[in-house]
Amino acid sequence: MSTLHLVNHSAFTSRVLEEVRHAAQEGDAIMLIEDGVYSALGADIMPFAPRVSVYLLTEDARARGLDADGITSASVRPVDVAGFVNLTAEHDRTLSWS
Amino acid sequence: MAAAGLSYALLVQGSPYSRQPAHSALRFAEALPDQGHRLACVFFYHDGVYNAAAMMSPPPDEPHLLMRWRALHDAQQCELLVCVASALRRGLLDDGEAQRHGFEHASLASPFELTGLGQLIEAAQRHDRLITFGP
């Protein structure tokens, strides 16, 4: 059973992403939305377990001026809201961290 | 490959116009049909119940969240369920509750419905996915 972890707080103001790092299992995915997209700033997002993909919502990144090339980590994959919907369908469950 | 034709329930816990969860939930909900999925219901809990305020009157050049919830209901025939315990505490009463508490007018917008927390448990069991948009 795979889980999509939904994170809507920035790693600069919340320790949630660190907790997610410990909770995420192989095959899970992390979805950064709202202020969670700030966690993708910089070259390296903190390491996750093998085969844990990290995504960010492009609309929320664009709204915060983070959509230009090179601003967010190359290991974070951008998806639009349709891609977000698909991720919730592909994973058996979605867990929201606040 | 995404599973096709899933039934979704959403849980909205955030207050409108303070943080973003209502916007995130609406945008997600509006995108479901194009991906082949169905929105069955939205459950409003904690400060999320303020989304059902009948007298919500934002400035005309700002998003009108109540109208967007109503449009969503009309477009997808989803239920808009409001936790009764959260709502009464925050002054959101339907006709029956307003009468019972001695108020002249209801403050809960239609088509939102006051329901118990049991409806949330039922939604979680009955539908394929439950997605929480937290504060």
Interface residues (C-beta under 8 A of the other chain):
Chain A: L6 N8 I33 E34 D35 E59 D60 V81 A82 F84 V85 N86 T88 A89 E90 R93 T94 S96 W97 S98
Chain B: M1 A2 A3 A4 L6 Y8 Q13 R19 Q20 P21 S24 R27 F28 A31 L32 D34 Q35 H37 R129 L130 I131 T132 F133 G134 P135
